[in-house]
Amino acid sequence: MENNSKYIKPEASRFRLVKFFAYTSFVILIIASFTLSMVISQRATKVLMNTYENHALLIANNLNHQVFHYFTIPVRFRYGAISLREKEQSDLMDKIVRTTIHSFNIEQVNMYDTQKGIIAYSTNRDLIGLTGRGGMGYIAALEGKHSSRLVSREPAISGSWFMGFAKEKKLKTFIPFKAEPPYYYIGILGVFELTQDLTKEYESIVKFRYLIFGVSLAIMFLIFLALLLVVRKAEHILRKRAQEQKLLEDQLNQAERLAVLGEMVAGVSHEIKNPLGIIRSTAEFLAEKSESDEIQKKLSSIIIEESGRLNDVVTDFLDFARPQEPNLQDCHLEEIIGRNLSFLQSELDKKKVSVNDGNLNNRPFTIKADPSLLYRAFLNIFINAIQSIEDGGNIRIKIEEEKGNYRVEIQDTGTGIRKENLKKIFNPFFTTKEKGSGLGLAIVKKIIEGHKGTVWIESEEGVGTRVFVNLPRKNK
């Protein structure tokens, strides 16, 4: 159903708040969620680093104690010097180290000398004798400071936050190997390098990062939906106000045009109606004279008919142009429609049109309205319905009550209205008839709107037309 109750389709500028809000909020959501997950994951990484570094320091202190007391001192007393190239010393060192780190998450232990940074001992024998692998951590340890660094082997496609997990993540901690009391004066004897495999721990952090990102995105998305509903409501209100403003502007412009037209018509109609009345009365006088011949009577009847039609056109102009403030009073819709049908009975009989008045006689339909104006409005609707029926047909009338309104439906089995004309039928001076002012439905619209009601039409060419009129039961 096409609702033409406002007749004017507002072309108010459409607000794009929802679209703008959706795009900007989506970008902000992604950035905020990504930033939040990164901050949390970096914090978790830092905590993990500190935890495992402290873990390495505890093991290193224990290792320092075990190696110094159970390897360094005994070997010096027994052999006079330490030489890890000797198998017996190397095996003893390896036994002490492996016993100390057993059951701890220590993947590898290297021990550097203090002279050239040579790996004097390693749990990985392939590294023994290599140099230059300690880097800044080795240098800091020679100064008595411990340090750690994270070593990664990235996947084939690296550098992307979303590209999975690193192949390896290892924490290397450098700790000075110091003499213990009562031999403090000896100082730093070497540097321990402890390697811990944190690959699984980092995988957990990455998974946690994804979880945080997903949860934060879900929460923000729910907030976004709530805000979106608010913005949609605001957009709807703004658009409605713009449409109402446009409608009021159009109605004001039309009122101004009609005021000018009314002044012109009021002056011209007086000059037309008086001579027109004289012409009609003269023609009627000539037609009634007994001595008038048939030709004179025929011409007189033509003058009477055309002057009547011209009088109707002038009346339509006056009705449309002059202000019509409803004189509200209690009246009955079924009585107004009944008077219309009684007045048009001869036309109905002439066109062989039957009327199905449905529930008009079942109950009273009391309404606060101007009966004269409603009579004129429904008269125009019925006249159009009768004129659209060419060779017999039917008009069905139904009144329904809904939410403080009466809905009147008038359906005919006439020729119908073309689709391209349907949107223009309420425009002043628009007509598809050879004769007529084109003001009938415009007057209907004006009267119904004056009663705070609405009117719209549904029609299918070759099938018929349905006119719907909504009227409030109690006008103020």
C-alpha positions as a Markdown table, in Angstrom:
| # | Residue | x | y | z |
|---|---|---|---|---|
| 1 | Met | 0.0 | 0.0 | 0.0 |
| 2 | Glu | 1.3 | 3.4 | -0.9 |
| 3 | Asn | 0.5 | 5.9 | 1.8 |
| 4 | Asn | -0.1 | 9.3 | 0.4 |
| 5 | Ser | -1.3 | 10.8 | 3.6 |
| 6 | Lys | 1.2 | 13.6 | 3.5 |
| 7 | Tyr | 1.0 | 14.1 | -0.3 |
| 8 | Ile | 4.4 | 15.6 | -0.2 |
| 9 | Lys | 7.4 | 13.3 | 0.0 |
| 10 | Pro | 9.9 | 15.4 | 2.0 |
| 11 | Glu | 13.3 | 15.7 | 0.3 |
| 12 | Ala | 15.0 | 16.8 | 3.5 |
| 13 | Ser | 18.8 | 16.4 | 3.5 |
| 14 | Arg | 19.5 | 12.9 | 4.9 |
| 15 | Phe | 21.7 | 12.7 | 7.9 |
| 16 | Arg | 24.5 | 10.1 | 7.7 |
| 17 | Leu | 25.2 | 9.9 | 11.4 |
| 18 | Val | 24.9 | 6.1 | 11.5 |
| 19 | Lys | 27.2 | 5.6 | 8.5 |
| 20 | Phe | 29.8 | 8.0 | 9.8 |
| 21 | Phe | 29.5 | 6.6 | 13.3 |
| 22 | Ala | 29.8 | 3.0 | 12.1 |
| 23 | Tyr | 33.0 | 3.6 | 10.1 |
| 24 | Thr | 34.8 | 5.7 | 12.6 |
| 25 | Ser | 33.7 | 3.6 | 15.6 |
| 26 | Phe | 34.8 | 0.4 | 13.8 |
| 27 | Val | 38.3 | 1.8 | 13.2 |
| 28 | Ile | 38.5 | 3.1 | 16.8 |
| 29 | Leu | 37.3 | -0.3 | 18.0 |
| 30 | Ile | 40.0 | -2.2 | 16.2 |
| 31 | Ile | 42.7 | 0.2 | 17.2 |
| 32 | Ala | 41.6 | 0.3 | 20.8 |
| 33 | Ser | 41.3 | -3.5 | 21.0 |
| 34 | Phe | 44.6 | -4.0 | 19.4 |
| 35 | Thr | 46.3 | -1.5 | 21.6 |
| 36 | Leu | 44.8 | -2.9 | 24.7 |
| 37 | Ser | 45.9 | -6.5 | 23.8 |
| 38 | Met | 49.4 | -5.3 | 23.0 |
| 39 | Val | 49.8 | -3.4 | 26.2 |
| 40 | Ile | 48.6 | -6.4 | 28.2 |
| 41 | Ser | 50.7 | -8.8 | 26.3 |
| 42 | Gln | 53.8 | -6.6 | 26.6 |
| 43 | Arg | 53.2 | -6.4 | 30.3 |
| 44 | Ala | 52.8 | -10.1 | 30.5 |
| 45 | Thr | 56.0 | -10.5 | 28.5 |
| 46 | Lys | 57.9 | -8.3 | 30.9 |
| 47 | Val | 56.6 | -10.2 | 33.9 |
| 48 | Leu | 57.6 | -13.5 | 32.2 |
| 49 | Met | 61.1 | -12.1 | 31.5 |
| 50 | Asn | 61.6 | -10.9 | 35.1 |
| 51 | Thr | 60.2 | -14.2 | 36.5 |
| 52 | Tyr | 62.5 | -16.4 | 34.4 |
| 53 | Glu | 65.5 | -14.1 | 34.9 |
| 54 | Asn | 65.0 | -14.3 | 38.6 |
| 55 | His | 64.7 | -18.1 | 38.2 |
| 56 | Ala | 68.0 | -18.1 | 36.3 |
| 57 | Leu | 69.7 | -16.0 | 38.9 |
| 58 | Leu | 68.6 | -18.4 | 41.7 |
| 59 | Ile | 69.9 | -21.4 | 39.7 |
| 60 | Ala | 73.1 | -19.5 | 38.8 |
| 61 | Asn | 73.8 | -18.7 | 42.5 |
| 62 | Asn | 73.4 | -22.3 | 43.3 |
| 63 | Leu | 75.5 | -23.3 | 40.4 |
| 64 | Asn | 78.1 | -20.7 | 41.4 |
| 65 | His | 78.2 | -22.3 | 44.9 |
| 66 | Gln | 78.3 | -25.9 | 43.6 |
| 67 | Val | 81.0 | -25.3 | 41.0 |
| 68 | Phe | 83.2 | -23.2 | 43.3 |
| 69 | His | 83.1 | -25.6 | 46.3 |
| 70 | Tyr | 82.9 | -28.9 | 44.5 |
| 71 | Phe | 85.0 | -28.2 | 41.4 |
| 72 | Thr | 87.2 | -25.1 | 41.6 |
| 73 | Ile | 88.7 | -25.6 | 45.1 |
| 74 | Pro | 89.1 | -29.4 | 44.9 |
| 75 | Val | 90.7 | -29.3 | 41.4 |
| 76 | Arg | 93.1 | -26.5 | 42.4 |
| 77 | Phe | 94.2 | -28.5 | 45.5 |
| 78 | Arg | 94.5 | -31.7 | 43.5 |
| 79 | Tyr | 95.9 | -30.6 | 40.2 |
| 80 | Gly | 97.3 | -27.1 | 41.1 |
| 81 | Ala | 95.5 | -25.6 | 38.1 |
| 82 | Ile | 92.2 | -25.8 | 36.3 |
| 83 | Ser | 92.2 | -27.1 | 32.7 |
| 84 | Leu | 88.9 | -28.1 | 31.4 |
| 85 | Arg | 90.6 | -29.7 | 28.4 |
| 86 | Glu | 91.5 | -32.5 | 30.7 |
| 87 | Lys | 88.8 | -35.2 | 30.4 |
| 88 | Glu | 88.8 | -35.9 | 34.1 |
| 89 | Gln | 88.2 | -32.2 | 35.0 |
| 90 | Ser | 85.7 | -31.8 | 32.2 |
| 91 | Asp | 83.7 | -34.8 | 33.3 |
| 92 | Leu | 83.7 | -33.6 | 36.9 |
| 93 | Met | 82.5 | -30.1 | 35.8 |
| 94 | Asp | 79.8 | -31.6 | 33.6 |
| 95 | Lys | 78.6 | -33.9 | 36.4 |
| 96 | Ile | 78.3 | -31.0 | 38.9 |
| 97 | Val | 76.6 | -28.7 | 36.4 |
| 98 | Arg | 74.1 | -31.3 | 35.2 |
| 99 | Thr | 73.3 | -32.4 | 38.7 |
| 100 | Thr | 72.7 | -28.7 | 39.7 |
| 101 | Ile | 70.4 | -27.9 | 36.8 |
| 102 | His | 68.5 | -31.2 | 36.9 |
| 103 | Ser | 64.7 | -30.9 | 36.8 |
| 104 | Phe | 65.0 | -27.1 | 36.2 |
| 105 | Asn | 64.0 | -25.5 | 32.9 |
| 106 | Ile | 67.6 | -24.9 | 31.9 |
| 107 | Glu | 68.3 | -26.0 | 28.3 |
| 108 | Gln | 72.0 | -25.1 | 28.2 |
| 109 | Val | 74.8 | -23.8 | 30.3 |
| 110 | Asn | 78.0 | -22.2 | 28.9 |
| 111 | Met | 80.9 | -21.0 | 30.9 |
| 112 | Tyr | 83.3 | -18.4 | 29.5 |
| 113 | Asp | 86.8 | -17.6 | 30.6 |
| 114 | Thr | 87.7 | -14.0 | 31.6 |
| 115 | Gln | 90.5 | -13.5 | 29.1 |
| 116 | Lys | 89.2 | -13.9 | 25.6 |
| 117 | Gly | 85.6 | -14.9 | 26.0 |
| 118 | Ile | 86.2 | -18.5 | 25.0 |
| 119 | Ile | 83.6 | -21.0 | 26.0 |
| 120 | Ala | 85.6 | -23.2 | 28.3 |
| 121 | Tyr | 82.7 | -25.5 | 29.2 |
| 122 | Ser | 79.2 | -26.1 | 27.7 |
| 123 | Thr | 76.6 | -28.7 | 28.1 |
| 124 | Asn | 76.6 | -28.7 | 24.3 |
| 125 | Arg | 80.2 | -29.9 | 23.6 |
| 126 | Asp | 80.1 | -28.6 | 20.1 |
| 127 | Leu | 80.3 | -25.1 | 21.4 |
| 128 | Ile | 83.5 | -25.6 | 23.6 |
| 129 | Gly | 86.3 | -23.5 | 22.3 |
| 130 | Leu | 84.2 | -21.0 | 20.4 |
| 131 | Thr | 84.7 | -17.2 | 21.0 |
| 132 | Gly | 82.7 | -14.0 | 20.5 |
| 133 | Arg | 79.3 | -15.5 | 21.4 |
| 134 | Gly | 78.8 | -13.6 | 24.7 |
| 135 | Gly | 78.3 | -10.1 | 23.4 |
| 136 | Met | 77.3 | -7.3 | 25.7 |
| 137 | Gly | 76.0 | -9.7 | 28.3 |
| 138 | Tyr | 79.5 | -11.2 | 28.7 |
| 139 | Ile | 81.1 | -7.8 | 29.1 |
| 140 | Ala | 78.5 | -6.7 | 31.7 |
| 141 | Ala | 79.1 | -9.9 | 33.7 |
| 142 | Leu | 82.9 | -9.3 | 33.7 |
| 143 | Glu | 81.9 | -6.0 | 35.5 |
| 144 | Gly | 79.9 | -7.9 | 38.1 |
| 145 | Lys | 76.5 | -7.2 | 36.6 |
| 146 | His | 74.0 | -9.8 | 35.5 |
| 147 | Ser | 71.8 | -9.3 | 32.4 |
| 148 | Ser | 69.4 | -11.2 | 30.1 |
| 149 | Arg | 68.4 | -11.0 | 26.5 |
| 150 | Leu | 65.7 | -12.7 | 24.5 |
| 151 | Val | 66.8 | -14.6 | 21.3 |
| 152 | Ser | 64.2 | -15.4 | 18.7 |
| 153 | Arg | 64.0 | -17.5 | 15.6 |
| 154 | Glu | 61.0 | -16.0 | 13.7 |
| 155 | Pro | 58.8 | -17.9 | 11.3 |
| 156 | Ala | 59.2 | -17.5 | 7.6 |
| 157 | Ile | 56.9 | -14.5 | 7.5 |
| 158 | Ser | 57.9 | -12.5 | 10.5 |
| 159 | Gly | 57.1 | -9.1 | 11.9 |
| 160 | Ser | 53.4 | -9.5 | 11.8 |
| 161 | Trp | 51.4 | -9.5 | 15.0 |
| 162 | Phe | 48.9 | -12.0 | 13.5 |
| 163 | Met | 51.3 | -14.3 | 11.7 |
| 164 | Gly | 51.4 | -17.1 | 14.3 |
| 165 | Phe | 54.1 | -17.9 | 16.8 |
| 166 | Ala | 57.9 | -17.7 | 16.7 |
| 167 | Lys | 59.7 | -20.9 | 16.1 |
| 168 | Glu | 61.9 | -20.4 | 19.1 |
| 169 | Lys | 62.1 | -18.0 | 22.0 |
| 170 | Lys | 65.1 | -18.4 | 24.3 |
| 171 | Leu | 66.2 | -16.3 | 27.3 |
| 172 | Lys | 69.9 | -16.1 | 27.8 |
| 173 | Thr | 71.1 | -14.9 | 31.2 |
| 174 | Phe | 74.7 | -13.9 | 31.9 |
| 175 | Ile | 75.9 | -14.1 | 35.5 |
| 176 | Pro | 79.5 | -13.6 | 36.8 |
| 177 | Phe | 81.1 | -16.7 | 38.3 |
| 178 | Lys | 82.5 | -15.3 | 41.6 |
| 179 | Ala | 84.7 | -16.7 | 44.3 |
| 180 | Glu | 82.9 | -17.3 | 47.6 |
| 181 | Pro | 84.1 | -16.7 | 51.1 |
| 182 | Pro | 86.7 | -16.9 | 52.4 |
| 183 | Tyr | 88.2 | -16.4 | 48.9 |
| 184 | Tyr | 86.4 | -13.1 | 47.9 |
| 185 | Tyr | 89.8 | -11.6 | 47.0 |
| 186 | Ile | 90.1 | -13.8 | 44.0 |
| 187 | Gly | 87.2 | -11.9 | 42.3 |
| 188 | Ile | 85.5 | -13.0 | 39.1 |
| 189 | Leu | 86.6 | -16.4 | 37.8 |
| 190 | Gly | 84.4 | -16.6 | 34.7 |
| 191 | Val | 80.9 | -16.0 | 33.3 |
| 192 | Phe | 78.0 | -18.3 | 33.3 |
| 193 | Glu | 75.5 | -18.2 | 30.4 |
| 194 | Leu | 72.2 | -20.0 | 31.2 |
| 195 | Thr | 69.7 | -20.6 | 28.3 |
| 196 | Gln | 66.0 | -21.2 | 29.0 |
| 197 | Asp | 63.6 | -22.3 | 26.3 |
| 198 | Leu | 60.5 | -20.0 | 26.6 |
| 199 | Thr | 58.9 | -21.0 | 23.3 |
| 200 | Lys | 55.8 | -22.6 | 25.0 |
| 201 | Glu | 55.5 | -19.7 | 27.4 |
| 202 | Tyr | 55.5 | -17.2 | 24.6 |
| 203 | Glu | 53.0 | -19.2 | 22.7 |
| 204 | Ser | 50.7 | -19.0 | 25.8 |
| 205 | Ile | 51.3 | -15.2 | 25.8 |
| 206 | Val | 50.4 | -14.9 | 22.1 |
| 207 | Lys | 47.2 | -17.0 | 22.7 |
| 208 | Phe | 46.4 | -14.8 | 25.7 |
| 209 | Arg | 47.0 | -11.8 | 23.4 |
| 210 | Tyr | 44.5 | -13.1 | 20.9 |
| 211 | Leu | 42.0 | -13.9 | 23.8 |
| 212 | Ile | 42.3 | -10.4 | 25.2 |
| 213 | Phe | 41.9 | -8.9 | 21.7 |
| 214 | Gly | 38.8 | -11.0 | 21.0 |
| 215 | Val | 37.2 | -10.4 | 24.4 |
| 216 | Ser | 37.9 | -6.6 | 24.3 |
| 217 | Leu | 36.6 | -6.5 | 20.7 |
| 218 | Ala | 33.4 | -8.3 | 21.7 |
| 219 | Ile | 32.8 | -6.0 | 24.7 |
| 220 | Met | 33.5 | -2.9 | 22.6 |
| 221 | Phe | 31.3 | -4.3 | 19.9 |
| 222 | Leu | 28.4 | -4.6 | 22.3 |
| 223 | Ile | 29.0 | -1.0 | 23.5 |
| 224 | Phe | 29.1 | -0.1 | 19.8 |
| 225 | Leu | 25.7 | -1.7 | 19.1 |
| 226 | Ala | 24.2 | 0.1 | 22.0 |
| 227 | Leu | 25.6 | 3.4 | 20.8 |
| 228 | Leu | 24.5 | 2.6 | 17.3 |
| 229 | Leu | 20.9 | 2.2 | 18.4 |
| 230 | Val | 21.1 | 5.6 | 20.2 |
| 231 | Val | 22.5 | 7.2 | 17.0 |
| 232 | Arg | 19.9 | 5.6 | 14.8 |
| 233 | Lys | 17.2 | 6.9 | 17.1 |
| 234 | Ala | 18.8 | 10.4 | 16.9 |
| 235 | Glu | 19.1 | 10.2 | 13.1 |
| 236 | His | 15.5 | 9.1 | 12.9 |
| 237 | Ile | 14.4 | 12.1 | 15.0 |
| 238 | Leu | 16.5 | 14.5 | 13.0 |
| 239 | Arg | 15.2 | 13.2 | 9.7 |
| 240 | Lys | 11.6 | 13.3 | 10.9 |
| 241 | Arg | 12.1 | 16.9 | 12.1 |
| 242 | Ala | 13.7 | 17.8 | 8.7 |
| 243 | Gln | 10.7 | 16.2 | 6.9 |
| 244 | Glu | 8.2 | 18.0 | 9.1 |
| 245 | Gln | 10.1 | 21.3 | 8.5 |
| 246 | Lys | 10.1 | 20.7 | 4.7 |
| 247 | Leu | 6.4 | 19.8 | 4.8 |
| 248 | Leu | 5.6 | 22.9 | 6.8 |
| 249 | Glu | 7.6 | 25.0 | 4.4 |
| 250 | Asp | 5.8 | 23.5 | 1.4 |
| 251 | Gln | 2.5 | 24.0 | 3.0 |
| 252 | Leu | 3.4 | 27.6 | 3.9 |
| 253 | Asn | 4.4 | 28.2 | 0.3 |
| 254 | Gln | 1.2 | 26.6 | -1.0 |
| 255 | Ala | -0.8 | 28.7 | 1.5 |
| 256 | Glu | 0.8 | 31.9 | 0.2 |
| 257 | Arg | 0.1 | 30.9 | -3.4 |
| 258 | Leu | -3.5 | 30.0 | -2.5 |
| 259 | Ala | -3.9 | 33.3 | -0.7 |
| 260 | Val | -2.9 | 35.2 | -3.9 |
| 261 | Leu | -5.1 | 32.8 | -5.9 |
| 262 | Gly | -8.0 | 33.3 | -3.5 |
| 263 | Glu | -7.9 | 37.1 | -3.8 |
| 264 | Met | -7.9 | 36.8 | -7.6 |
| 265 | Val | -10.6 | 34.2 | -7.7 |
| 266 | Ala | -12.8 | 36.1 | -5.2 |
| 267 | Gly | -12.7 | 39.2 | -7.5 |
| 268 | Val | -13.1 | 37.4 | -10.8 |
| 269 | Ser | -15.8 | 34.9 | -9.6 |
| 270 | His | -18.1 | 37.8 | -8.6 |
| 271 | Glu | -17.8 | 39.2 | -12.1 |
| 272 | Ile | -18.4 | 35.7 | -13.6 |
| 273 | Lys | -21.2 | 34.4 | -11.4 |
| 274 | Asn | -23.5 | 37.3 | -11.7 |
| 275 | Pro | -23.6 | 37.3 | -15.6 |
| 276 | Leu | -23.5 | 33.5 | -15.5 |
| 277 | Gly | -26.7 | 33.5 | -13.3 |
| 278 | Ile | -28.4 | 35.9 | -15.7 |
| 279 | Ile | -27.4 | 33.8 | -18.7 |
| 280 | Arg | -28.7 | 30.6 | -17.1 |
| 281 | Ser | -32.0 | 32.2 | -15.9 |
| 282 | Thr | -32.5 | 33.7 | -19.4 |
| 283 | Ala | -31.9 | 30.3 | -21.1 |
| 284 | Glu | -34.3 | 28.7 | -18.7 |
| 285 | Phe | -36.9 | 31.3 | -19.4 |
| 286 | Leu | -36.5 | 30.8 | -23.2 |
| 287 | Ala | -36.8 | 27.1 | -22.8 |
| 288 | Glu | -40.0 | 27.3 | -20.8 |
| 289 | Lys | -41.8 | 29.6 | -23.3 |
| 290 | Ser | -44.6 | 27.8 | -25.0 |
| 291 | Glu | -44.0 | 29.5 | -28.3 |
| 292 | Ser | -40.3 | 28.4 | -28.4 |
| 293 | Asp | -39.5 | 25.9 | -31.2 |
| 294 | Glu | -37.5 | 22.7 | -30.7 |
| 295 | Ile | -34.2 | 24.2 | -31.9 |
| 296 | Gln | -34.6 | 27.1 | -29.5 |
| 297 | Lys | -35.3 | 24.7 | -26.6 |
| 298 | Lys | -32.3 | 22.5 | -27.5 |
| 299 | Leu | -30.0 | 25.5 | -27.7 |
| 300 | Ser | -31.3 | 26.8 | -24.4 |
| 301 | Ser | -30.7 | 23.4 | -22.7 |
| 302 | Ile | -27.1 | 23.5 | -24.0 |
| 303 | Ile | -26.6 | 26.9 | -22.5 |
| 304 | Ile | -28.2 | 25.8 | -19.2 |
| 305 | Glu | -25.9 | 22.7 | -19.0 |
| 306 | Glu | -22.7 | 24.5 | -19.9 |
| 307 | Ser | -23.5 | 27.4 | -17.5 |
| 308 | Gly | -24.1 | 24.9 | -14.7 |
| 309 | Arg | -20.8 | 23.2 | -15.5 |
| 310 | Leu | -19.0 | 26.6 | -15.5 |
| 311 | Asn | -20.6 | 27.5 | -12.2 |
| 312 | Asp | -19.3 | 24.2 | -10.7 |
| 313 | Val | -15.8 | 25.1 | -11.9 |
| 314 | Val | -16.0 | 28.5 | -10.3 |
| 315 | Thr | -17.3 | 27.0 | -7.1 |
| 316 | Asp | -14.4 | 24.5 | -7.1 |
| 317 | Phe | -12.0 | 27.4 | -7.4 |
| 318 | Leu | -13.6 | 29.2 | -4.5 |
| 319 | Asp | -13.7 | 26.1 | -2.3 |
| 320 | Phe | -10.1 | 25.4 | -2.9 |
| 321 | Ala | -8.8 | 28.9 | -2.6 |
| 322 | Arg | -10.6 | 30.3 | 0.4 |
| 323 | Pro | -9.7 | 29.2 | 3.9 |
| 324 | Gln | -11.9 | 26.5 | 5.2 |
| 325 | Glu | -11.7 | 26.3 | 9.0 |
| 326 | Pro | -13.8 | 23.3 | 10.2 |
| 327 | Asn | -16.8 | 24.1 | 12.4 |
| 328 | Leu | -16.4 | 21.1 | 14.7 |
| 329 | Gln | -19.5 | 19.5 | 16.2 |
| 330 | Asp | -20.8 | 16.1 | 17.0 |
| 331 | Cys | -22.0 | 14.3 | 13.9 |
| 332 | His | -22.3 | 10.8 | 12.5 |
| 333 | Leu | -20.2 | 9.5 | 9.6 |
| 334 | Glu | -22.8 | 7.1 | 8.4 |
| 335 | Glu | -25.4 | 9.9 | 8.1 |
| 336 | Ile | -23.0 | 12.1 | 6.1 |
| 337 | Ile | -22.2 | 9.2 | 3.7 |
| 338 | Gly | -25.9 | 8.3 | 3.5 |
| 339 | Arg | -26.8 | 11.8 | 2.4 |
| 340 | Asn | -24.1 | 11.6 | -0.3 |
| 341 | Leu | -25.6 | 8.3 | -1.6 |
| 342 | Ser | -29.1 | 9.8 | -1.5 |
| 343 | Phe | -28.0 | 12.8 | -3.5 |
| 344 | Leu | -26.2 | 10.7 | -6.1 |
| 345 | Gln | -28.9 | 8.0 | -6.3 |
| 346 | Ser | -30.0 | 9.1 | -9.8 |
| 347 | Glu | -26.5 | 9.0 | -11.1 |
| 348 | Leu | -26.0 | 5.5 | -9.5 |
| 349 | Asp | -29.1 | 4.3 | -11.2 |
| 350 | Lys | -28.1 | 5.9 | -14.5 |
| 351 | Lys | -24.7 | 4.2 | -14.5 |
| 352 | Lys | -26.1 | 0.9 | -13.1 |
| 353 | Val | -23.9 | 1.1 | -10.0 |
| 354 | Ser | -24.8 | -0.9 | -7.0 |
| 355 | Val | -23.7 | 0.1 | -3.5 |
| 356 | Asn | -22.6 | -2.2 | -0.7 |
| 357 | Asp | -22.7 | -0.1 | 2.4 |
| 358 | Gly | -21.4 | -2.9 | 4.7 |
| 359 | Asn | -21.7 | -2.0 | 8.3 |
| 360 | Leu | -23.0 | 1.6 | 7.9 |
| 361 | Asn | -26.4 | 0.7 | 9.4 |
| 362 | Asn | -25.1 | -1.5 | 12.2 |
| 363 | Arg | -24.1 | 1.2 | 14.6 |
| 364 | Pro | -23.5 | 5.0 | 14.9 |
| 365 | Phe | -20.0 | 6.3 | 14.1 |
| 366 | Thr | -19.9 | 9.5 | 16.2 |
| 367 | Ile | -17.2 | 12.0 | 15.3 |
| 368 | Lys | -16.2 | 15.5 | 16.1 |
| 369 | Ala | -16.1 | 17.2 | 12.7 |
| 370 | Asp | -17.6 | 19.7 | 10.3 |
| 371 | Pro | -20.5 | 17.8 | 8.6 |
| 372 | Ser | -20.7 | 20.2 | 5.7 |
| 373 | Leu | -17.0 | 19.9 | 4.8 |
| 374 | Leu | -17.0 | 16.1 | 5.2 |
| 375 | Tyr | -20.1 | 15.9 | 3.0 |
| 376 | Arg | -18.2 | 17.9 | 0.3 |
| 377 | Ala | -15.1 | 15.7 | 0.6 |
| 378 | Phe | -16.9 | 12.4 | 0.4 |
| 379 | Leu | -19.1 | 13.7 | -2.4 |
| 380 | Asn | -16.0 | 14.3 | -4.5 |
| 381 | Ile | -14.8 | 10.8 | -3.7 |
| 382 | Phe | -18.1 | 9.2 | -4.7 |
| 383 | Ile | -18.4 | 11.3 | -7.9 |
| 384 | Asn | -14.9 | 10.1 | -9.0 |
| 385 | Ala | -15.9 | 6.5 | -8.2 |
| 386 | Ile | -19.1 | 6.7 | -10.2 |
| 387 | Gln | -17.4 | 8.5 | -13.2 |
| 388 | Ser | -14.7 | 5.7 | -13.3 |
| 389 | Ile | -17.3 | 3.0 | -13.7 |
| 390 | Glu | -18.2 | 2.7 | -17.4 |
| 391 | Asp | -20.9 | 0.0 | -17.8 |
| 392 | Gly | -22.3 | -1.1 | -14.5 |
| 393 | Gly | -20.3 | -1.9 | -11.4 |
| 394 | Asn | -20.1 | -1.8 | -7.6 |
| 395 | Ile | -19.0 | 0.6 | -4.9 |
| 396 | Arg | -18.2 | -1.0 | -1.5 |
| 397 | Ile | -18.1 | 1.2 | 1.7 |
| 398 | Lys | -16.6 | 0.1 | 5.0 |
| 399 | Ile | -15.9 | 1.9 | 8.3 |
| 400 | Glu | -13.5 | 0.5 | 10.9 |
| 401 | Glu | -12.5 | 1.9 | 14.3 |
| 402 | Glu | -8.9 | 1.7 | 15.3 |
| 403 | Lys | -6.9 | 3.6 | 18.0 |
| 404 | Gly | -9.1 | 6.6 | 18.3 |
| 405 | Asn | -9.6 | 6.9 | 14.6 |
| 406 | Tyr | -12.2 | 6.0 | 12.0 |
| 407 | Arg | -10.9 | 4.5 | 8.8 |
| 408 | Val | -13.3 | 4.8 | 5.9 |
| 409 | Glu | -12.6 | 2.6 | 2.9 |
| 410 | Ile | -14.4 | 3.3 | -0.4 |
| 411 | Gln | -13.7 | 0.7 | -3.2 |
| 412 | Asp | -15.0 | 0.8 | -6.7 |
| 413 | Thr | -14.8 | -1.5 | -9.7 |
| 414 | Gly | -14.0 | 1.2 | -12.1 |
| 415 | Thr | -11.2 | 1.6 | -14.7 |
| 416 | Gly | -8.5 | 2.4 | -12.0 |
| 417 | Ile | -5.6 | 4.9 | -12.1 |
| 418 | Arg | -2.4 | 4.5 | -14.0 |
| 419 | Lys | 0.6 | 3.9 | -11.8 |
| 420 | Glu | 2.4 | 7.1 | -13.1 |
| 421 | Asn | -0.6 | 9.2 | -12.2 |
| 422 | Leu | -1.2 | 7.8 | -8.8 |
| 423 | Lys | 1.4 | 10.1 | -7.1 |
| 424 | Lys | -0.1 | 13.2 | -8.8 |
| 425 | Ile | -3.8 | 12.7 | -8.1 |
| 426 | Phe | -3.8 | 15.1 | -5.1 |
| 427 | Asn | -2.0 | 17.8 | -7.0 |
| 428 | Pro | -4.1 | 20.9 | -7.7 |
| 429 | Phe | -5.4 | 21.2 | -11.3 |
| 430 | Phe | -4.2 | 17.6 | -12.1 |
| 431 | Thr | -7.0 | 15.7 | -14.0 |
| 432 | Thr | -7.2 | 12.9 | -16.5 |
| 433 | Lys | -10.7 | 13.9 | -17.6 |
| 434 | Glu | -11.6 | 15.9 | -20.6 |
| 435 | Lys | -13.8 | 18.2 | -18.5 |
| 436 | Gly | -13.2 | 19.2 | -14.9 |
| 437 | Ser | -11.1 | 21.6 | -12.9 |
| 438 | Gly | -8.7 | 19.0 | -11.4 |
| 439 | Leu | -9.5 | 20.3 | -7.9 |
| 440 | Gly | -11.8 | 17.6 | -6.6 |
| 441 | Leu | -9.2 | 15.4 | -4.8 |
| 442 | Ala | -7.1 | 18.5 | -3.9 |
| 443 | Ile | -10.2 | 19.8 | -2.0 |
| 444 | Val | -10.7 | 16.3 | -0.4 |
| 445 | Lys | -7.1 | 16.4 | 0.8 |
| 446 | Lys | -7.5 | 19.9 | 2.1 |
| 447 | Ile | -10.7 | 19.1 | 4.0 |
| 448 | Ile | -9.4 | 15.8 | 5.5 |
| 449 | Glu | -6.1 | 17.4 | 6.6 |
| 450 | Gly | -8.1 | 20.3 | 8.1 |
| 451 | His | -9.7 | 17.6 | 10.3 |
| 452 | Lys | -6.2 | 16.3 | 11.3 |
| 453 | Gly | -6.8 | 13.2 | 9.2 |
| 454 | Thr | -5.0 | 11.5 | 6.3 |
| 455 | Val | -6.0 | 10.1 | 3.0 |
| 456 | Trp | -4.3 | 7.9 | 0.4 |
| 457 | Ile | -5.3 | 5.8 | -2.6 |
| 458 | Glu | -4.5 | 2.4 | -3.9 |
| 459 | Ser | -5.4 | 1.6 | -7.5 |
| 460 | Glu | -4.8 | -0.9 | -10.2 |
| 461 | Glu | -5.6 | 0.0 | -13.8 |
| 462 | Gly | -8.4 | -2.1 | -15.1 |
| 463 | Val | -9.3 | -3.5 | -11.7 |
| 464 | Gly | -10.5 | -0.5 | -9.6 |
| 465 | Thr | -9.6 | 2.0 | -6.9 |
| 466 | Arg | -9.6 | 2.0 | -3.1 |
| 467 | Val | -9.7 | 5.3 | -1.2 |
| 468 | Phe | -8.7 | 5.3 | 2.5 |
| 469 | Val | -9.7 | 8.1 | 4.8 |
| 470 | Asn | -8.4 | 8.2 | 8.4 |
| 471 | Leu | -10.3 | 10.7 | 10.7 |
| 472 | Pro | -9.7 | 11.2 | 14.4 |
| 473 | Arg | -12.9 | 10.6 | 16.4 |
| 474 | Lys | -12.3 | 13.6 | 18.7 |
| 475 | Asn | -10.8 | 16.7 | 17.1 |
| 476 | Lys | -9.6 | 19.6 | 19.4 |
